[in-house]
Amino acid sequence: MKAVLFGLIIIAAAVFAILPSDKFGFGLGWYNDVLTFLKGGAPVIAALIGMVAIFIGIADMKDRAEAKRESKEDAKEDAQ
């Protein structure tokens, strides 16, 4: 419960920081800075997500190969 409350507070603080004070009467007006950060960070984040997906795919292929090998070994043991 504490984690949910903390998360909501952090989200509210982020929204407060992004809102322009001239339109809403409150906020820090960091909209343009956040937009610039997202424009610059999106390709980096996409590359990192792609790398993680590749590593997960390789691990999955290794797991499937190992499971297939173990299945064949189990079949040999059952046959004997």
C-alpha positions as CSV (number, residue, x, y, z in Angstrom):
1,M,0.0,0.0,0.0
2,K,2.9,2.3,0.8
3,A,4.4,1.7,-2.6
4,V,1.2,2.5,-4.4
5,L,0.8,5.8,-2.4
6,F,4.4,6.7,-3.1
7,G,3.9,6.0,-6.8
8,L,0.9,8.2,-7.0
9,I,2.8,11.0,-5.2
10,I,5.7,10.7,-7.7
11,I,3.3,10.8,-10.6
12,A,1.6,13.8,-9.3
13,A,4.9,15.6,-8.8
14,A,5.9,14.7,-12.3
15,V,2.7,16.1,-13.7
16,F,3.1,19.2,-11.6
17,A,6.6,19.7,-13.0
18,I,5.5,19.4,-16.6
19,L,2.4,21.6,-16.5
20,P,2.9,25.2,-17.7
21,S,2.2,27.7,-15.0
22,D,0.8,30.3,-17.5
23,K,-2.0,28.1,-18.7
24,F,-3.0,26.3,-15.4
25,G,-1.9,28.8,-12.8
26,F,0.4,26.2,-11.2
27,G,3.2,24.0,-12.3
28,L,6.9,24.4,-13.1
29,G,6.6,24.5,-16.8
30,W,9.3,21.9,-17.7
31,Y,7.3,20.7,-20.7
32,N,9.8,21.8,-23.3
33,D,12.7,20.3,-21.3
34,V,10.9,17.0,-20.9
35,L,10.0,16.9,-24.6
36,T,13.7,17.5,-25.5
37,F,14.7,14.7,-23.1
38,L,12.2,12.3,-24.6
39,K,13.3,13.1,-28.1
40,G,16.9,12.5,-27.2
41,G,16.3,9.5,-25.0
42,A,13.8,7.6,-27.1
43,P,16.4,6.1,-29.5
44,V,18.7,5.1,-26.6
45,I,15.8,3.5,-24.8
46,A,14.7,1.7,-27.9
47,A,18.2,0.4,-28.5
48,L,18.4,-0.9,-24.9
49,I,15.0,-2.6,-25.2
50,G,16.1,-4.2,-28.5
51,M,19.2,-5.5,-26.9
52,V,17.3,-7.0,-24.0
53,A,14.8,-8.6,-26.4
54,I,17.7,-10.2,-28.3
55,F,19.2,-11.6,-25.1
56,I,15.9,-13.0,-24.0
57,G,15.4,-14.6,-27.5
58,I,18.8,-16.2,-27.3
59,A,18.2,-17.5,-23.8
60,D,14.8,-18.9,-24.9
61,M,16.4,-20.7,-27.9
62,K,19.0,-22.2,-25.6
63,D,16.3,-23.3,-23.1
64,R,14.3,-24.9,-25.9
65,A,17.4,-26.8,-27.2
66,E,18.2,-28.0,-23.7
67,A,14.6,-29.1,-23.1
68,K,14.6,-31.0,-26.4
69,R,17.9,-32.7,-25.6
70,E,16.6,-33.7,-22.1
71,S,13.5,-35.0,-23.7
72,K,15.5,-37.2,-26.1
73,E,17.6,-38.5,-23.1
74,D,14.5,-39.3,-21.1
75,A,13.1,-41.1,-24.1
76,K,16.3,-43.2,-24.4
77,E,16.2,-44.0,-20.7
78,D,12.5,-45.0,-20.9
79,A,13.2,-47.3,-23.9
80,Q,15.9,-49.2,-21.9
